Structure formats: structure tokens, C-alpha cells
Amino acid sequence: MAVLTDAKPIGFVLSCDVERLKPFYGAVLGLPLLGEDPFAATFDLGGGATLRLTAVQGHEPGPQEGIRRTWRRCRAPLSLAGRR
């Protein structure tokens, strides 16, 4: 019995300023906003997967990528994380 066979993935992107990131994920990337609460904004990634932009007070981003996805029309993966 595979326990995770029907599980839907949830990705997390941490930020000290969720309000500033929402237009990028919604308007620029075109991800539908599923809902918001005092802690996060949740977007639909398709196929049952979701992405939560999670508010973390004083968060400082690290050098690693936040999320990566390959689109069918692209030949190489597109990094969605901002570079400093």
C-alpha cells in the first residue's frame, strides 16, 4: 500500500513581505489565488498542487531557489526565485 500515492504536494515560499510577492505569483506567473489568511497566500499550481507564500517575520532569503518548474514550451527549467 502506497501511503502518498494520492497525496497532493504543497510548496512553501517564505517571505517577510507576502503582500509584495502576491502580484508576481498571481499577475506575472498567472497562478490563481486560492485563498489568504493572516499567515499566507495560497496559489494553485495545477494538478492539485498548491504553493503557500508564508509570512515569516524578519526572514532573510538564502542563496537557494524557492521553486523551480519546467514548462512544456521551455527547453530549460525557469528559476522563479529572485537573484540578489
C-alpha positions in Angstrom: 0.0 0.0 0.0 1.5 3.3 -1.1 0.6 5.9 1.5 1.5 9.0 -0.6 0.0 7.9 -3.9 -3.0 10.2 -3.6 -1.2 13.0 -1.7 -1.2 16.5 -3.2 2.1 18.4 -2.9 2.2 21.8 -1.1 5.2 24.1 -1.8 6.2 26.8 0.6 8.0 30.1 -0.2 9.0 32.1 2.9 8.9 35.8 2.9 8.8 38.8 5.3 6.6 40.6 2.8 3.9 38.4 1.3 1.9 41.4 0.0 4.8 42.4 -2.2 5.2 38.9 -3.7 1.5 38.2 -4.4 1.4 40.3 -7.7 4.4 38.4 -9.0 2.9 34.9 -8.4 -0.6 36.0 -9.4 -0.3 38.5 -12.2 3.2 37.7 -13.7 3.1 33.9 -13.4 -0.7 33.7 -13.7 -1.2 31.4 -10.7 -4.8 31.6 -9.4 -5.1 32.8 -5.8 -7.0 30.1 -3.8 -7.1 32.0 -0.5 -5.4 34.0 2.1 -5.2 34.0 5.9 -3.1 36.1 8.3 -0.1 33.7 7.7 0.0 33.0 4.0 -1.4 33.4 0.5 -2.2 30.1 -1.3 -1.9 29.7 -5.1 -3.0 26.9 -7.4 0.0 25.2 -9.2 -2.3 22.9 -11.1 -2.8 19.1 -10.8 -3.9 19.5 -7.2 -0.6 21.1 -6.1 -0.5 24.4 -4.2 2.0 27.0 -3.2 1.9 28.9 0.1 3.6 32.2 0.3 4.2 32.1 4.0 4.9 35.2 6.2 7.9 34.9 8.4 8.8 38.0 10.3 12.4 39.0 9.7 13.0 36.3 7.1 16.2 36.7 5.1 16.3 34.7 1.8 19.1 32.3 1.3 21.1 31.5 -1.9 18.9 28.5 -2.8 16.0 28.6 -5.1 12.5 28.8 -3.7 10.7 26.9 -6.5 11.5 25.6 -9.9 9.3 24.3 -12.6 9.7 23.2 -16.2 7.1 24.4 -18.7 6.4 22.3 -21.8 7.2 25.2 -24.1 10.6 25.9 -22.5 13.7 23.9 -23.2 15.3 24.6 -19.8 13.9 25.0 -16.3 13.0 28.5 -15.3 14.1 29.6 -11.8 11.3 31.5 -10.1 13.4 32.6 -7.2 14.8 36.2 -7.4 18.6 36.6 -7.5 20.4 39.2 -5.4 
